[in-house]
Amino acid sequence: AISLVAEEEGLLQPFVVEVMRKEWAEGRNIGELEVLLEVGEEIGLGRGAISRACNNEALLKQMELNWAEAQVKGVFGVPTFVVDDQIFWGNDRIDCLRDHLHDLRLRKI
């Protein structure tokens, strides 16, 4: 639900980048609220917004719906990118994703 609040505040990209950095570069447990509170402070979201997100039933329901949609699309891990019907999963596939997006862009020219 915190990501939805970050998105509403225009901070989704820095939120995702910082959460992934905490997990993959620092080895922190992003399932711990304290780690997410740190992220919120670092990107300017604030502890209050994060605490409210964790207790907001509408946001929690939206997260459940988002997760169900992701499962239907075949998403099972992070990072995952879905372009049309093609899934790019894993940090080692980002270059493939970049190439695919470049090819799609060239087709439109």
C-alpha positions in Angstrom: 0.0 0.0 0.0 3.0 2.3 0.6 3.8 2.2 -3.1 0.3 3.5 -3.9 0.8 6.5 -1.6 4.2 7.1 -3.1 2.6 7.1 -6.6 -0.1 9.5 -5.4 2.6 11.9 -4.2 4.7 11.6 -7.4 7.4 9.6 -5.6 6.9 6.1 -7.0 10.1 5.9 -9.0 12.4 7.1 -6.1 10.4 4.8 -3.7 10.9 1.7 -5.9 14.6 2.5 -6.6 15.3 3.0 -2.9 13.4 -0.1 -1.8 15.3 -2.2 -4.3 18.6 -0.7 -3.2 17.8 -1.5 0.4 17.1 -5.1 -0.5 19.7 -5.9 -3.1 22.6 -3.5 -2.4 22.3 -3.3 1.4 20.8 -6.7 2.2 18.0 -5.2 4.3 14.6 -6.8 4.8 12.1 -4.7 3.0 9.3 -6.6 4.7 10.2 -4.8 7.9 8.2 -1.6 8.5 11.3 0.2 10.0 13.1 -0.2 6.7 10.2 1.2 4.7 9.9 4.1 7.2 13.6 4.9 6.4 12.9 4.8 2.7 9.9 7.2 3.2 12.1 9.6 5.1 14.9 9.4 2.5 12.6 10.2 -0.4 10.5 12.8 1.3 7.4 10.7 1.8 7.5 10.8 5.6 6.7 8.4 8.3 3.1 9.6 8.7 2.2 8.8 5.1 3.7 5.3 5.4 2.0 4.6 8.7 -1.4 5.7 7.3 -0.9 3.6 4.2 -0.3 0.5 6.3 -3.7 0.9 7.9 -5.8 2.1 4.9 -8.3 -0.6 4.0 -8.9 0.8 0.5 -5.2 0.9 -0.3 -4.7 -2.6 1.1 -7.6 -3.9 -1.1 -6.1 -2.2 -4.1 -2.8 -3.9 -3.4 -4.6 -7.3 -3.3 -6.2 -6.5 -6.7 -2.9 -5.5 -8.1 -1.2 -8.7 -6.9 -4.1 -10.8 -8.4 -3.6 -9.1 -11.7 0.1 -9.6 -11.6 -0.3 -13.3 -11.0 -2.7 -13.6 -13.9 -0.1 -12.0 -16.1 2.6 -14.5 -14.9 4.5 -12.2 -12.6 6.2 -14.1 -9.8 9.2 -12.0 -8.7 11.0 -8.7 -8.9 11.9 -6.9 -10.9 9.4 -7.9 -13.5 8.4 -5.8 -16.5 5.5 -6.7 -18.8 5.4 -5.2 -22.2 2.4 -6.3 -24.2 2.4 -10.1 -23.5 6.2 -10.4 -23.0 7.6 -10.8 -19.5 11.1 -9.6 -18.5 12.0 -11.0 -15.1 15.1 -10.4 -13.2 17.8 -7.8 -13.0 19.8 -9.6 -15.7 16.9 -9.1 -18.2 16.9 -5.3 -18.0 19.2 -5.1 -21.0 16.9 -7.4 -23.0 14.0 -5.1 -21.9 15.8 -2.0 -23.1 16.6 -3.7 -26.5 12.9 -4.8 -26.8 11.7 -1.2 -26.1 14.2 0.2 -28.6 13.0 -2.2 -31.3 9.3 -1.3 -30.6 10.2 2.3 -30.9 11.9 1.8 -34.2 8.9 0.0 -35.6 6.8 3.0 -34.9 9.1 5.3 -37.0 
